[in-house]
Amino acid sequence: MKNRVSNGVMNMRRDTDVLLDEKRIFKPSVETVERAHVKNWETELEKGKDFKKYWAEKAEQFEWFQQWDEVLDESNKPFYKWFVNGKINLTYNAVDRWLDTDKRNQVAILYTNERGHERKITYYELYREVNKLANAFKNLGVKKGDRVSMYLPMCPELLISMLACARIGAIHSVVYSGLSVGAFVERINDAKAKVLLTADGTFRRGKVIDLKKISDEAILQCPSVETVVVVKHTGTPIEISELSGREIFYERLIEGEPAECEPEPMDSEDPLFILYTSGSTGKPKGVLHTTAGYMVGVATTTKYIFDIHNDDLWWCTGDIGWITGHSYAIYGPLLLGTTTLIYEGAPDYPDPGVWWSIIEKYGVTKFYTAPTAIRHLMRFGSKYTRLYNLSSLRILGTVGEPINPEAWMWFYKNIGKEKAPIMDTWWQTETGMHLISPLPSAPLKPGSATMAFPGIDADIVDEDGKSVPLGKGGYLVIKNPWPSMFRTLYKDEQRFQDVYWDQIPGVYKAGDMARKDEDGYFWIQGRSDDVLKIAGHRVGTAEVESAFVSHPAVAEAAVIGKADPVKGQVIKAFLILKEGYQLKTKLIEDLKKHVRYELGPVAVLGEIEQVETLPKTRSGKIMRRVLRARENGEDVGDTSTLEE
Ligand code: PRX
């Protein structure tokens, strides 16, 4: 295909030539603009050019225990510091701050699930719950800087425990409840968590998934964990006698704890959380976010991109086990004093109308979801969408991967009824907040994340860091610091520098390929590294390969992404089997089970193929690029480094 950028291009599943022909433009309605905090998009972008001033103004929305001396310290790049010497507490700002306002008795968390159970927690109730748990954590010996891990479903206790950590300065490290034993152990041990919170299970498509069983097995390999707190969430009976010595029920733990706990004055740069994500090599990266800058970035983007007002009901479907849930299901909305809806369940159970029924029932006004879910639900046409009144919706959003124009149009017409604009937000675990996104007053093009947020300097460059001409593909980079940027990779500063900052000196290399069109709109094409995007989840090819080779039948493995109409990508694996093994049905089933056990259902296996050899460089590195080209029937390109 002509005009395609080399490197990384094989990872792309979008035909960018077609995309650049996408000329439709959707202007915001008069009502949307009239309501918007930012009525003129371009003026706001202009204001953002003085980015330190811009972010300093935004930081003033919070209550600080001590004002910062300097907005940004750039003396030790890329180890930037924001709001230097400020003292602040996130939980105080997300919860206590609302108690003296008319939000005191407003619902902070609206939890519901596939069984129709419902729990509404007001800001005042949340304050009490968080403080009780914070006190209980202290009794367990948790101190500022200690790590607390959660392996919990989408339940109120997950939000409460994260806020309780932030209150006392403990660093939370949530492990997505869809990950399995291998991934769990690796994350908890890297973080050396002192306390783990888990639950008896989670509701999924009419079943209860036994999380405790997975956690029981994993925890045997996690020596740092002193206490396991068990939330009785699904009502599956567990007797106290079934608990081991280091386990305690959540309700028992907080029993009798006072509902007041002084918030810890945190330095702006004190760590807030670690969240693991996949990279090009086998070991997951512990992305570390700190306190003040993160708060400023997520609150500002939530407010402006989703135009949050007092009467909003906000629903982000992203799981809290990922950055989307951290930034936009919990922290962004609570820092603005809005109500956040938390739903535990699948988008198509009991039927594919369940999300739309929830929007109607509660009157959701802002709805933020993933392209993969939209593609899945659009297969049912308007069969379910027309059963519900979705007129409460004012703004829609997507995140996690590029949205194809067909899915965008379906979402726009069937869900937004052509009046709710779609905010296609590009960002990453590392960036903490949206970096490229429209604002509601911007004209939209289906499939484009539009422009960098005010204060953000994004560009497309070649390998030497030179800007490429409009329309040409290249590496997506960010040229100036932003407040909610990650500060390092936990215990791995070298990798932090190598992967993100040293490859194209002086700028942040995001790991995505992108183009800019003649209007300056960004079109994200996909990852430039060996990371797959499966249903919006980031899965490292090396992680999957090491899961394969830990199976006794496998000698060597190489995996690539294969395009999938709903999930975006699924895994295609090439395996060299050990002598005596043949890839028969039984072994295929066994291999699938094994990978699922190691990594969880996020690693969706498409095909497995047995091969005799794998293309490698002379230094022994697998050339996945060659496999991808072969798979797609494309030209293999330069193979001069290929081993004979
Ligand atoms: O490839 C980009 C894709 O998701 C990657 C980040 O993944 P993760 O850290 O798991 O965070 C996902 C949620 C923020 C990016 O490098 N991505 C994210 N949003 C978009 C996107 N690709 C295209 N368009 C987006 N809106």
Residues whose N, C-alpha, C, O or C-beta is under 5 A from the ligand:
A	BS01	PRX	T324 T398 V399 G400 E401 P402 D424 T425 W426 W427 Q428 T429 E430 A449 A510 D512 I524 G526 R527 G536 R538
